[in-house]
């Protein structure tokens, strides 16, 4: 409340003084004083206004000060700017109109925090002020002629001082008012006090006019005291400085072009443009020159990089991206040259003294130069920073480094970097477009993040192309780069390995679906979404076409099934017949076996089984392969089958993959051989192989020994057959069939060749791990093969046992038949030395007893060794990491017989 009362008192005092000034003016100009109605003011001052008029003036002043007046025109920023430009042009100030247009464009482009939001209001204020200055003299005359209220209605505010009143007042007061002399004016200018467009006069002791409190009066400077003071000040500056500001401005402009001026030169010791220490200039001027010349140092750095890079352009370390970067920098320097040309023309105009028109003159000073250089300094610093960071980079690495500097909050920097990156990344995006839609790797300078190398057709997909992470720009994600790589690989795979041209239609459809074209220049920096859409559409269509070619034209599924049936021994009748007919041949030493004969036996097995109904192309790929053998190896050890996977199937069935298939085949072939051996032993041991007549003729000890040995052999066969049968069931059904089922399901959902390769790798890895062929199951695998060798040794023992029993039976029957004869002819074959019959019946029984005892001992030793190995094998199953091996343990020891045996021992 106290503050409001103080303001109200000030308003009252102001109105009172204005009315007093106006009344004095009217009284002085009136020739007949008796015609005027006068009144005495509060301070004894005579006034022609009544108390009622005084109150009206006070209410009007309070109303003006408390109102919120707004213009009556629409708030249109563009229209206001055009109005100002037309106004300047109609007055013949074309240069001012152009300058205003340039300043307005910069003013309108400033957005964001710290900028002016209501730009229209600023333009309207400037226009009103300009019009008010032009009409100031007219308004003053109107106020002098019509009085206070007329001045308020005319559109301007009441004047504190009127020129006409001032002249009359000076005439009446003669020399009674003290005027500030020139010395006081100069002192006021040097102290920074007062106004450059007016001088101050103080009136004292004017009691006859009622002025007792003193008031500041603003008046013109008809004696040019101010201009004289500034001329003397300029002369003083020339005497104190060795060089004028105009010369320094021109030297700074030379330095900004990398050229030494008359005084401003480049000093290599300090690596900067400096003024000589002997030159007498103010410290502030020296610092400003050094600050402005930083732009020249930055310019030289950028210009040097461009010249050096373009001089060695054909070199690989520059490349097309580096060339584009240099071209973009050169374009920015061209704009910089244009600015310097404008400033050069302005620097030719002399710097005027401080006057009313000085602020709008077309000249150039160091301070104005600092304003002009504000924006170029930001850009040049940024370009110098990019030059330093990209000196040792090229290609995608260079584009990524520049992109990292684009993450800036300043709109000026952001727009500049975006414009620069669009030029720099143009070659890179063209490489992406060519690779994704055409499969062409146009990268002679090794700048692209996809790298190719010459390889064979079967290795094209796996080894032909790969990502170079060092060249991957940061604005392209790793997943997008992988899709880009796979899309181009798919096109090259279709073109080279599959000899297919259907990918071109798929690429055209992908470009149309993504809203782009297949021509050059369709992509650029900042269009990451468009790039990702194009890559996604192209990958989807081209991968689908590739999968159709693999499944329909090259029958990938049928070939996988053929490998399962023949190399993984899934075709049971074929495998059984093949083993029957090649068994005698494979029992021979490996170095005596003919591969041509085995190939003929393979053809016979195919024609004698259901394999004959398969596709001839599949059967033609099935061949016999004899592995490298050592001395002492049998045919069983070196025999194998192979499947000829030609292009493009050999992309999946590579040499390493087929070697793993060969390893699985050898394991399964060995398992089938063991099973075949046990079947052969069973045929030898069938119950009716020993006749009851022969058995009744044997002596009781021999008969008992024969029963024990035969029983021991039968029990051991049962034990081995149980193990082999369950192991084979586990391999065929819980390993091969389950893995094949999973592989078939994954083939159906595979979207690209990488998915297909991953599914097949998973399928093969599952078989290897579950079949005890993995690296973690080597101990178990070795134990298993020792068991297989022991079973094969048992087969030979069983064969020898029953061959001996059959021979004993034959000799016994023959001895009984010949017993009735009187003598034995000496030349009979049965009477040869060492034969059983030559030594008589007693000797025959003795030999039979020794034979059976030896066989019993061998069978016991084999049984003990087998039991020990089997228990070791079973004990290792629970510690295996693969869960499916626990099912094998359950099948082998379903009644915990081996577990109880292990606990008892």
Buried (B, 14 or more C-beta within 10 A) or exposed (E): EEEEEEEEEEBBEBBBBBBBBBBBBBBBEEEEEEEEEEBEBEEEBBBBBEEEBBEEBBEBBBEEEEEEEEEEEEEEBEEBBEBBBEBBBEEEBEEBBEBBBEEBEEBBEEEEEEEEEEBBBBBBEEBEEEEEEEBEEEBBEBBBEEBBBEBBEEEBEBBEBBBBBBEBBBEEBEEBBEBBEEEBBBBBBEEEEBEBEEBBBEBEEBEEBBBEEEBEBBBEBEEEBBEBBBEEBBEEEEEEBEBEBBBBBBBBBBBBBBBEBEBBBBEEEEEBBBBEEEBEBEEEBBEBBBBBBBBBBBBBBBBEBBEEBBEEBEEEBBBBBBBBBBBBBEEBBEEBEEBBEEBBEBBEEEBEEBEEEBEEBEBBBBEBBBEBBEEBBBBBBBBBBBBEBBEEBBBBBBBBBBBEBBEEEEEBBEEBBEBBBBBBBBBBBBBBBBBBBBBBBEBEBEBBBBBBEEEEBBBBBBEBBBBBEEBBBBBBEEEBBBBBBBBBBBBBBBBBBBEBEBBBEBBBBBBEBBEBBBEEEBBBBBBEEBBBBBBBBBBBBBBBBBBEBBBEEBBBBBBBBBBBBBBBBBBEEBBBBBBEBBBEBBEEEBEEBEEEEBEEBBBBBBEBBEBEEBEEEBBEBBBBBBEEBEEEBBBBBBBBBBBEBEBBBBBBBBEEBBEBBBBBBBBBBBBBBBBBBBBBBBEBBEEEEBEEEBBEBBBEEBEEBBBBBBEBBBEBBEBBBBBBEBBBEBBBEBBBEBBBEBBBEBBEEBEBBBBBBEBBEBBBEBBBBBBBBBEEBEBBBEBBEBBBEBBBBBBEBBBBBBEBBBEBBEBBBEBEEBEEEEEEEEEEEBBEEEBBBBBEBEEBBBBBBEBBEBBBEBBEEBBEBBBEBBBBBBBBBEEBEBEBBEBBBEBBBEEEEBBEBBEEE
